[in-house]
Amino acid sequence: MADGEEAELSEKQKKEIAKWFLLNSPADVKAILTDEELYNEAASEAFPVYNKSHMICLEMPGRIGDVLITTFGELKEHEFLDPRTAQVAIVDHIRQVCTGVRHAQDNELPSSYIEEFRCALDAEIVKYVGEAYPKGVCSVYCTNGKDVEGPGADFELVVVISAVRLSPQNFCNGSWRSIWNIDFKDDEQILELRGKFQVGAHYFEEGNVQLDAKHECKDTTSPDDCAITIASIIRHHETEYLQSLEASYSNLPDTTFKDLRRKLPVTRTLFPWHNTLQFSLTRDITKELSIGK
């Protein structure tokens, strides 16, 4: 190979690069590849991962409801359970649509004992999400012990909340994702909650700024507490985290921005340190997600 020449990428390398773009950016990868077969291979591997990790919401045929695409509701590669309607959605991952729906089988659903817990918690989470995330959707799954028929055994429920606000005309997008594992431990007579949050924001007007914030928390309560108490605990921790984000980004102008500054940037224009409050990520994130309204 002559000096200055670049090695030709293999088909496998091209596919891996395409998968990375599909998972991390809105670029038109099909146009970049100029190879439909290679694109289809990359898309068939990347889109299922993207859809589940971003917990996208799809409308089921017949307007019977929406289904969240998550690992917790995944029955097969293209089948996802909606516990609220006891329906299974057939999903086309690349087109991001539900192509069909069927009734869930008995062995795919929790026992009546577990369903009573799941349904009560689901109703309270729906109320909370409706108040806190106008663009949000949620679901409650039983991920362990779904065949338990009565007291005396452990089981686990998972609460999933997803809110997305796309506003490309304003050059910004935002998302909120939270997952709560709720363990009902009969022997210890304790109910343990573990939460994981992820907040994303993307601003691309005359630049490219991305936020990817993650947080984890834990709490415990009595297994005798009702669904209202569990929902209140979830509300408390999520509100507390959002407030901490707001406080953190409110201090950006006086701390982080100044720590990163140079005397004269590459634009040859002095940064307006006297008016740094104009750079408010928190205000825009809150506005786009309609959080707390």
C-alpha positions as CSV (number, residue, x, y, z in Angstrom):
1,M,0.0,0.0,0.0
2,A,1.5,3.3,-1.0
3,D,2.2,6.1,1.5
4,G,-0.8,8.3,2.1
5,E,-3.4,5.7,1.0
6,E,-6.0,4.6,3.5
7,A,-6.9,0.9,4.0
8,E,-10.2,-0.2,2.6
9,L,-12.7,-1.0,5.4
10,S,-14.1,-4.5,5.4
11,E,-17.8,-5.2,5.1
12,K,-17.9,-6.2,8.8
13,Q,-16.2,-2.9,9.8
14,K,-18.6,-0.9,7.7
15,K,-21.6,-2.7,9.3
16,E,-20.3,-2.0,12.8
17,I,-19.8,1.7,12.0
18,A,-23.3,1.9,10.6
19,K,-24.7,0.3,13.7
20,W,-22.9,2.9,15.8
21,F,-24.4,5.7,13.8
22,L,-27.9,4.1,14.0
23,L,-27.6,3.8,17.8
24,N,-26.1,7.2,18.5
25,S,-27.2,9.7,15.9
26,P,-30.1,10.7,13.5
27,A,-27.8,10.6,10.5
28,D,-29.0,9.1,7.2
29,V,-26.8,6.1,7.4
30,K,-28.4,4.5,4.3
31,A,-27.2,7.3,2.2
32,I,-23.7,7.1,3.7
33,L,-23.3,3.4,3.1
34,T,-24.7,3.4,-0.5
35,D,-25.2,-0.4,0.1
36,E,-28.8,-1.4,0.8
37,E,-27.9,-5.0,1.9
38,L,-25.2,-3.8,4.3
39,Y,-27.6,-1.2,5.7
40,N,-30.4,-3.8,6.2
41,E,-28.0,-6.0,8.1
42,A,-26.8,-3.2,10.4
43,A,-30.4,-1.9,10.9
44,S,-31.7,-5.4,11.8
45,E,-29.1,-5.6,14.6
46,A,-29.1,-2.0,15.8
47,F,-32.8,-1.0,15.8
48,P,-34.0,-3.7,18.3
49,V,-31.2,-2.6,20.7
50,Y,-32.1,1.1,20.2
51,N,-35.8,0.6,20.6
52,K,-35.4,-1.3,23.9
53,S,-32.7,0.9,25.4
54,H,-34.7,4.0,24.6
55,M,-38.0,2.4,25.7
56,I,-39.9,3.7,22.8
57,C,-43.7,3.8,22.8
58,L,-45.7,2.4,19.9
59,E,-49.5,2.5,19.2
60,M,-51.1,-0.8,18.9
61,P,-53.5,-1.5,16.0
62,G,-57.2,-0.7,16.6
63,R,-56.4,2.1,19.1
64,I,-56.5,-0.4,21.9
65,G,-53.6,1.2,23.7
66,D,-49.8,1.8,23.5
67,V,-47.0,-0.6,24.2
68,L,-43.6,0.2,25.6
69,I,-40.7,-1.6,23.9
70,T,-38.6,-2.9,26.8
71,T,-36.7,-5.9,27.8
72,F,-39.1,-6.5,30.7
73,G,-42.1,-7.0,28.3
74,E,-40.1,-8.9,25.6
75,L,-41.6,-12.3,25.0
76,K,-39.8,-13.0,21.6
77,E,-37.7,-11.0,19.3
78,H,-40.7,-9.1,17.8
79,E,-43.3,-9.7,20.5
80,F,-43.9,-7.4,23.5
81,L,-46.4,-7.7,26.3
82,D,-48.5,-4.8,27.4
83,P,-49.6,-5.8,30.9
84,R,-52.3,-3.2,31.2
85,T,-54.4,-4.6,28.3
86,A,-53.0,-8.2,28.4
87,Q,-52.2,-7.8,24.7
88,V,-49.0,-8.8,22.8
89,A,-47.8,-6.4,20.2
90,I,-46.0,-7.7,17.1
91,V,-43.3,-5.1,16.3
92,D,-41.4,-4.1,13.2
93,H,-38.2,-2.7,14.8
94,I,-36.8,-1.0,11.7
95,R,-40.1,0.8,10.8
96,Q,-40.9,1.3,14.5
97,V,-44.5,0.3,14.2
98,C,-46.9,-2.5,15.5
99,T,-47.9,-4.7,12.7
100,G,-50.3,-6.8,14.6
101,V,-51.6,-7.8,18.1
102,R,-52.8,-10.9,19.8
103,H,-54.2,-11.8,23.2
104,A,-51.6,-12.8,25.8
105,Q,-51.6,-16.5,26.8
106,D,-52.2,-17.5,30.4
107,N,-48.6,-18.6,30.9
108,E,-47.5,-15.1,29.7
109,L,-49.5,-13.3,32.4
110,P,-49.0,-13.2,36.2
111,S,-51.3,-15.0,38.6
112,S,-54.5,-13.3,39.9
113,Y,-52.7,-12.7,43.2
114,I,-49.8,-10.9,41.6
115,E,-52.0,-9.1,39.1
116,E,-53.9,-7.5,42.0
117,F,-50.7,-5.9,43.2
118,R,-49.5,-5.0,39.7
119,C,-52.8,-3.4,38.7
120,A,-53.1,-1.3,41.9
121,L,-49.5,0.0,41.4
122,D,-50.1,0.6,37.7
123,A,-53.1,2.8,38.5
124,E,-51.1,5.0,40.9
125,I,-48.1,5.3,38.5
126,V,-50.4,6.3,35.7
127,K,-51.7,9.2,37.9
128,Y,-48.2,10.3,38.8
129,V,-46.9,10.2,35.3
130,G,-49.9,12.1,34.0
131,E,-49.1,14.9,36.5
132,A,-45.3,15.0,36.2
133,Y,-44.7,14.0,32.6
134,P,-47.4,15.2,30.2
135,K,-45.6,13.5,27.3
136,G,-44.8,10.4,29.4
137,V,-45.9,6.8,29.3
138,C,-45.5,4.0,31.9
139,S,-46.0,0.3,32.5
140,V,-45.6,-2.1,35.4
141,Y,-44.3,-5.6,34.8
142,C,-43.9,-8.7,37.0
143,T,-40.3,-9.9,36.3
144,N,-40.0,-12.5,39.1
145,G,-42.5,-14.8,40.9
146,K,-45.4,-14.2,38.5
147,D,-46.9,-17.6,39.4
148,V,-47.1,-16.9,43.1
149,E,-50.6,-17.6,44.3
150,G,-50.6,-16.1,47.8
151,P,-48.6,-14.7,50.7
152,G,-45.4,-16.4,51.8
153,A,-43.3,-16.0,48.7
154,D,-41.1,-13.3,47.1
155,F,-41.9,-11.6,43.9
156,E,-40.6,-8.5,41.9
157,L,-42.4,-5.8,40.0
158,V,-40.7,-3.3,37.7
159,V,-42.0,0.2,37.0
160,V,-40.9,1.8,33.7
161,I,-41.4,5.5,32.9
162,S,-40.5,7.0,29.6
163,A,-41.0,10.6,28.4
164,V,-39.8,12.0,25.1
165,R,-40.2,15.5,23.6
166,L,-39.0,16.0,20.0
167,S,-38.8,19.5,18.8
168,P,-36.5,19.5,15.7
169,Q,-38.0,22.8,14.5
170,N,-36.5,24.4,17.6
171,F,-33.3,22.4,17.2
172,C,-33.7,20.4,20.4
173,N,-34.9,17.1,21.7
174,G,-35.2,15.7,25.3
175,S,-36.0,12.5,27.0
176,W,-36.5,11.0,30.5
177,R,-36.3,7.3,31.3
178,S,-36.6,5.7,34.7
179,I,-36.7,2.1,35.9
180,W,-37.8,1.0,39.3
181,N,-37.2,-2.6,40.6
182,I,-39.5,-3.3,43.5
183,D,-38.7,-6.4,45.5
184,F,-41.4,-7.9,47.8
185,K,-39.3,-9.9,50.3
186,D,-41.6,-12.0,52.4
187,D,-38.9,-13.5,54.7
188,E,-37.5,-10.2,55.7
189,Q,-40.8,-8.4,55.7
190,I,-39.4,-5.6,53.7
191,L,-40.1,-3.9,50.3
192,E,-37.0,-2.7,48.6
193,L,-37.0,-0.2,45.8
194,R,-34.1,0.5,43.4
195,G,-34.3,3.3,40.9
196,K,-32.3,4.1,37.8
197,F,-32.8,7.4,35.9
198,Q,-31.4,8.7,32.6
199,V,-32.0,12.2,31.2
200,G,-31.0,13.1,27.7
201,A,-31.0,16.4,25.8
202,H,-29.7,17.4,22.4
203,Y,-29.3,21.0,21.2
204,F,-28.1,21.5,17.6
205,E,-28.7,25.1,16.7
206,E,-25.4,26.5,15.5
207,G,-23.6,23.8,17.3
208,N,-24.0,20.4,19.0
209,V,-24.5,20.1,22.7
210,Q,-25.7,16.9,24.3
211,L,-26.6,16.0,27.9
212,D,-26.6,12.4,29.1
213,A,-27.1,12.3,32.9
214,K,-27.6,9.1,34.9
215,H,-28.5,8.5,38.6
216,E,-29.3,5.6,40.9
217,C,-31.1,5.5,44.2
218,K,-32.5,3.1,46.8
219,D,-35.3,3.1,49.4
220,T,-37.2,0.6,51.6
221,T,-40.6,0.5,53.1
222,S,-43.0,-2.0,54.7
223,P,-44.6,-4.7,52.4
224,D,-47.9,-3.7,54.1
225,D,-47.7,-0.2,52.5
226,C,-50.2,0.3,49.7
227,A,-49.5,1.3,46.0
228,I,-50.1,5.0,46.9
229,T,-47.1,4.9,49.3
230,I,-44.9,3.2,46.6
231,A,-45.9,5.8,44.0
232,S,-45.1,8.6,46.5
233,I,-41.6,7.2,47.1
234,I,-41.0,7.2,43.4
235,R,-42.3,10.7,43.0
236,H,-40.1,11.9,45.9
237,H,-36.9,10.5,44.4
238,E,-37.5,11.6,40.9
239,T,-38.5,15.1,41.9
240,E,-35.4,15.3,44.2
241,Y,-33.2,14.3,41.3
242,L,-34.7,16.8,38.9
243,Q,-34.3,19.6,41.5
244,S,-30.6,18.6,41.9
245,L,-30.1,18.8,38.1
246,E,-31.7,22.2,38.1
247,A,-29.5,23.4,40.9
248,S,-26.4,22.0,39.2
249,Y,-27.0,23.6,35.9
250,S,-28.1,26.9,37.4
251,N,-24.5,27.1,38.7
252,L,-22.9,26.4,35.3
253,P,-22.4,30.0,34.4
254,D,-20.4,30.8,37.6
255,T,-18.5,27.6,37.9
256,T,-18.0,25.1,35.0
257,F,-18.2,27.6,32.1
258,K,-15.5,29.8,33.7
259,D,-13.3,26.9,34.6
260,L,-13.3,25.8,30.9
261,R,-12.7,29.2,29.4
262,R,-9.7,30.5,27.6
263,K,-8.7,34.1,27.3
264,L,-9.6,34.3,23.6
265,P,-11.5,31.4,21.9
266,V,-10.9,30.2,18.4
267,T,-13.7,32.5,17.2
268,R,-11.5,35.4,18.2
269,T,-14.5,36.7,20.1
270,L,-14.5,37.2,23.9
271,F,-17.1,35.1,25.7
272,P,-19.8,37.2,27.4
273,W,-19.0,36.3,31.0
274,H,-21.0,39.3,32.2
275,N,-24.2,37.6,30.9
276,T,-23.7,33.9,31.3
277,L,-27.2,33.3,32.6
278,Q,-28.4,33.3,29.0
279,F,-27.0,29.8,28.7
280,S,-29.6,27.8,30.6
281,L,-29.8,24.1,29.8
282,T,-32.1,23.5,32.8
283,R,-34.7,25.9,31.6
284,D,-34.8,24.5,28.1
285,I,-34.8,20.8,29.3
286,T,-37.7,21.6,31.7
287,K,-39.6,23.4,28.9
288,E,-39.1,20.7,26.4
289,L,-40.2,17.8,28.7
290,S,-42.9,19.9,30.3
291,I,-41.6,18.6,33.7
292,G,-43.6,19.6,36.7
293,K,-46.4,21.1,34.8
